[in-house]
């Protein structure tokens, strides 16, 4: 069915993949499904490209080294650099942050820092935020040298980003890089964890709704990334706030300029 040229069928299969992926073994995924699914990255329909990116959250744990570390990374690099849809570039960065732990050590070293650094230069502000969050979600995969030479300079540059939401996100989640770069170990103020669900008070990072049971990229929800609101408000009315989609109004989504589906994981 994944070889069908009917777009309606293809997008429906991608949307429902969570319901049947557990019944597919790795050889089937690598030889019969993934080769057809990747054609969606090149589709002229943005909805199919976006849904194909999301499907990688489910397929990545079952992919062999060639498909995951070579073929998929090639498509992700092209989407990040050339896709004309900002939300798709953003979701590609988010997905990469979630599947980073599945990559081989050599691929992580070669791909992650350059991909997230590329995202921080994207003209679409949510993509820059996603780059910062990607660094944070994969913080345990970097050496002290990488932090000092590659990551800290990027994050420092973002502290003067013209978009306040980006600057605030660096302040929220960039401390781990300074601690690792200066002292070689994560300090006690490290709030981001690459694995497991962080519980605790609302001031701590929490995870977005969406595909349950998979590696999750932490984001600040219910807190406006444009800074504190008067009278202790939560910032729910701010269109840039990274809140769950269920709590955003149509007017907020419209002002943000994003399609609800394309940024479902932010």
FILOVEX-442154 format. One record per residue (C-alpha): chain; x, y, z. Coordinates in steps of 0.5 Angstrom, whole numbers. Layout:
N
+-------+-------+-------+-------+
: kette :     u :     v :     w :
+-------+-------+-------+-------+
:     A :     X :     Y :     Z :
...
+-------+-------+-------+-------+
END
This chain:
266
+-------+-------+-------+-------+
: kette :     u :     v :     w :
+-------+-------+-------+-------+
:     A :     0 :     0 :     0 :
:     A :     6 :     5 :     1 :
:     A :     8 :     4 :    -6 :
:     A :     1 :     7 :    -8 :
:     A :     1 :    14 :   -12 :
:     A :    -6 :    16 :    -9 :
:     A :    -4 :    22 :    -4 :
:     A :   -10 :    21 :     0 :
:     A :    -8 :    14 :     1 :
:     A :    -1 :    15 :     3 :
:     A :    -2 :    21 :     8 :
:     A :    -8 :    17 :    11 :
:     A :    -3 :    11 :    12 :
:     A :     3 :    16 :    15 :
:     A :    -2 :    19 :    20 :
:     A :    -5 :    12 :    22 :
:     A :     2 :     9 :    22 :
:     A :     2 :     9 :    30 :
:     A :    -3 :     4 :    30 :
:     A :     1 :    -1 :    27 :
:     A :     8 :     0 :    27 :
:     A :     9 :    -5 :    33 :
:     A :     7 :   -11 :    28 :
:     A :    12 :    -9 :    23 :
:     A :    19 :   -13 :    24 :
:     A :    25 :    -9 :    22 :
:     A :    27 :   -13 :    15 :
:     A :    20 :   -11 :    13 :
:     A :    21 :    -4 :    15 :
:     A :    27 :    -3 :    12 :
:     A :    26 :    -7 :     5 :
:     A :    18 :    -6 :     4 :
:     A :    16 :     1 :     7 :
:     A :    22 :     6 :     8 :
:     A :    24 :     6 :     1 :
:     A :    17 :     8 :    -1 :
:     A :    16 :    13 :     5 :
:     A :    22 :    17 :     3 :
:     A :    19 :    19 :    -3 :
:     A :    14 :    23 :     1 :
:     A :    20 :    28 :     3 :
:     A :    20 :    30 :    -5 :
:     A :    13 :    31 :    -6 :
:     A :    10 :    37 :    -8 :
:     A :     5 :    37 :    -3 :
:     A :     7 :    40 :     4 :
:     A :     2 :    36 :     8 :
:     A :     5 :    30 :     5 :
:     A :    13 :    32 :     7 :
:     A :    11 :    34 :    14 :
:     A :     7 :    28 :    15 :
:     A :    13 :    24 :    12 :
:     A :    18 :    28 :    17 :
:     A :    13 :    26 :    23 :
:     A :    13 :    19 :    21 :
:     A :    21 :    18 :    22 :
:     A :    19 :    18 :    30 :
:     A :    16 :    12 :    29 :
:     A :    21 :     9 :    24 :
:     A :    27 :    11 :    26 :
:     A :    28 :     5 :    32 :
:     A :    27 :     0 :    27 :
:     A :    32 :     3 :    21 :
:     A :    38 :     0 :    19 :
:     A :    45 :     4 :    19 :
:     A :    45 :     5 :    12 :
:     A :    37 :     8 :    12 :
:     A :    38 :    12 :    18 :
:     A :    45 :    14 :    18 :
:     A :    46 :    16 :    11 :
:     A :    39 :    16 :     7 :
:     A :    35 :    19 :    12 :
:     A :    40 :    24 :    14 :
:     A :    41 :    26 :     7 :
:     A :    34 :    28 :     6 :
:     A :    33 :    32 :    13 :
:     A :    39 :    36 :    11 :
:     A :    36 :    38 :     4 :
:     A :    29 :    39 :     8 :
:     A :    33 :    44 :    13 :
:     A :    37 :    48 :     8 :
:     A :    32 :    48 :     2 :
:     A :    25 :    47 :     4 :
:     A :    21 :    53 :     2 :
:     A :    16 :    52 :     8 :
:     A :    19 :    54 :    15 :
:     A :    14 :    50 :    19 :
:     A :    17 :    44 :    15 :
:     A :    24 :    46 :    17 :
:     A :    22 :    47 :    24 :
:     A :    19 :    40 :    25 :
:     A :    25 :    37 :    21 :
:     A :    30 :    40 :    27 :
:     A :    25 :    38 :    32 :
:     A :    25 :    30 :    29 :
:     A :    32 :    30 :    29 :
:     A :    33 :    32 :    36 :
:     A :    28 :    26 :    38 :
:     A :    32 :    21 :    34 :
:     A :    39 :    23 :    35 :
:     A :    40 :    18 :    40 :
:     A :    39 :    12 :    35 :
:     A :    44 :    15 :    30 :
:     A :    51 :    12 :    30 :
:     A :    57 :    15 :    34 :
:     A :    60 :    18 :    28 :
:     A :    54 :    20 :    25 :
:     A :    52 :    24 :    31 :
:     A :    59 :    27 :    31 :
:     A :    58 :    29 :    24 :
:     A :    51 :    31 :    24 :
:     A :    48 :    34 :    30 :
:     A :    52 :    40 :    31 :
:     A :    52 :    42 :    24 :
:     A :    44 :    41 :    23 :
:     A :    42 :    45 :    30 :
:     A :    47 :    50 :    28 :
:     A :    44 :    51 :    21 :
:     A :    37 :    51 :    24 :
:     A :    39 :    57 :    29 :
:     A :    41 :    61 :    23 :
:     A :    34 :    60 :    19 :
:     A :    30 :    66 :    18 :
:     A :    24 :    63 :    21 :
:     A :    24 :    64 :    28 :
:     A :    21 :    58 :    31 :
:     A :    26 :    54 :    27 :
:     A :    31 :    58 :    31 :
:     A :    28 :    56 :    37 :
:     A :    28 :    49 :    35 :
:     A :    35 :    49 :    34 :
:     A :    36 :    51 :    41 :
:     A :    32 :    46 :    44 :
:     A :    35 :    40 :    39 :
:     A :    42 :    42 :    43 :
:     A :    39 :    41 :    49 :
:     A :    35 :    35 :    48 :
:     A :    41 :    32 :    46 :
:     A :    46 :    35 :    51 :
:     A :    49 :    28 :    53 :
:     A :    52 :    27 :    46 :
:     A :    57 :    32 :    46 :
:     A :    64 :    33 :    49 :
:     A :    66 :    38 :    53 :
:     A :    71 :    40 :    46 :
:     A :    64 :    40 :    42 :
:     A :    61 :    45 :    47 :
:     A :    66 :    50 :    48 :
:     A :    68 :    50 :    40 :
:     A :    62 :    49 :    37 :
:     A :    56 :    50 :    41 :
:     A :    57 :    55 :    46 :
:     A :    59 :    60 :    40 :
:     A :    52 :    59 :    37 :
:     A :    48 :    60 :    43 :
:     A :    52 :    66 :    45 :
:     A :    50 :    69 :    38 :
:     A :    43 :    68 :    39 :
:     A :    43 :    72 :    46 :
:     A :    42 :    78 :    41 :
:     A :    37 :    75 :    36 :
:     A :    32 :    80 :    34 :
:     A :    26 :    75 :    36 :
:     A :    25 :    75 :    43 :
:     A :    23 :    68 :    44 :
:     A :    29 :    66 :    41 :
:     A :    33 :    70 :    46 :
:     A :    29 :    67 :    52 :
:     A :    29 :    60 :    50 :
:     A :    37 :    61 :    50 :
:     A :    36 :    63 :    57 :
:     A :    31 :    58 :    59 :
:     A :    35 :    52 :    56 :
:     A :    42 :    54 :    54 :
:     A :    46 :    54 :    61 :
:     A :    48 :    46 :    60 :
:     A :    52 :    48 :    55 :
:     A :    56 :    53 :    59 :
:     A :    57 :    48 :    65 :
:     A :    59 :    43 :    61 :
:     A :    64 :    47 :    57 :
:     A :    67 :    51 :    63 :
:     A :    67 :    45 :    68 :
:     A :    66 :    39 :    64 :
:     A :    60 :    36 :    67 :
:     A :    53 :    38 :    67 :
:     A :    52 :    43 :    73 :
:     A :    46 :    42 :    78 :
:     A :    42 :    48 :    75 :
:     A :    41 :    43 :    69 :
:     A :    34 :    43 :    67 :
:     A :    34 :    39 :    61 :
:     A :    34 :    31 :    61 :
:     A :    35 :    27 :    54 :
:     A :    31 :    21 :    57 :
:     A :    25 :    20 :    61 :
:     A :    19 :    25 :    63 :
:     A :    21 :    31 :    67 :
:     A :    15 :    31 :    73 :
:     A :    15 :    37 :    78 :
:     A :    12 :    44 :    78 :
:     A :    10 :    48 :    72 :
:     A :    16 :    52 :    72 :
:     A :    20 :    46 :    70 :
:     A :    20 :    43 :    62 :
:     A :    15 :    39 :    60 :
:     A :    13 :    35 :    54 :
:     A :     9 :    37 :    48 :
:     A :     3 :    32 :    47 :
:     A :     3 :    28 :    40 :
:     A :     6 :    21 :    39 :
:     A :     6 :    18 :    46 :
:     A :    11 :    13 :    48 :
:     A :    17 :    16 :    44 :
:     A :    23 :    20 :    45 :
:     A :    20 :    27 :    47 :
:     A :    24 :    34 :    46 :
:     A :    23 :    38 :    52 :
:     A :    19 :    45 :    51 :
:     A :    17 :    50 :    56 :
:     A :     9 :    49 :    55 :
:     A :     4 :    54 :    59 :
:     A :    10 :    59 :    59 :
:     A :    10 :    65 :    54 :
:     A :    17 :    65 :    51 :
:     A :    17 :    73 :    50 :
:     A :    18 :    73 :    58 :
:     A :    14 :    74 :    64 :
:     A :     7 :    77 :    64 :
:     A :     4 :    82 :    68 :
:     A :     1 :    80 :    75 :
:     A :     4 :    73 :    74 :
:     A :     0 :    71 :    68 :
:     A :     2 :    65 :    64 :
:     A :     2 :    68 :    57 :
:     A :    -3 :    64 :    54 :
:     A :    -6 :    69 :    50 :
:     A :     1 :    70 :    47 :
:     A :     1 :    68 :    40 :
:     A :     9 :    66 :    41 :
:     A :     8 :    62 :    47 :
:     A :    10 :    54 :    46 :
:     A :     3 :    52 :    49 :
:     A :     0 :    45 :    47 :
:     A :    -4 :    46 :    41 :
:     A :   -11 :    44 :    45 :
:     A :   -10 :    51 :    49 :
:     A :    -9 :    55 :    43 :
:     A :   -14 :    59 :    39 :
:     A :   -15 :    59 :    32 :
:     A :   -13 :    67 :    32 :
:     A :    -7 :    65 :    36 :
:     A :    -5 :    60 :    30 :
:     A :    -6 :    65 :    25 :
:     A :    -2 :    71 :    28 :
:     A :     4 :    66 :    29 :
:     A :     3 :    64 :    21 :
:     A :     4 :    57 :    22 :
:     A :    -1 :    51 :    20 :
:     A :    -3 :    47 :    26 :
:     A :    -1 :    40 :    24 :
:     A :     6 :    43 :    21 :
:     A :     8 :    45 :    28 :
:     A :     4 :    39 :    32 :
:     A :    11 :    37 :    36 :
:     A :    13 :    44 :    38 :
+-------+-------+-------+-------+
END
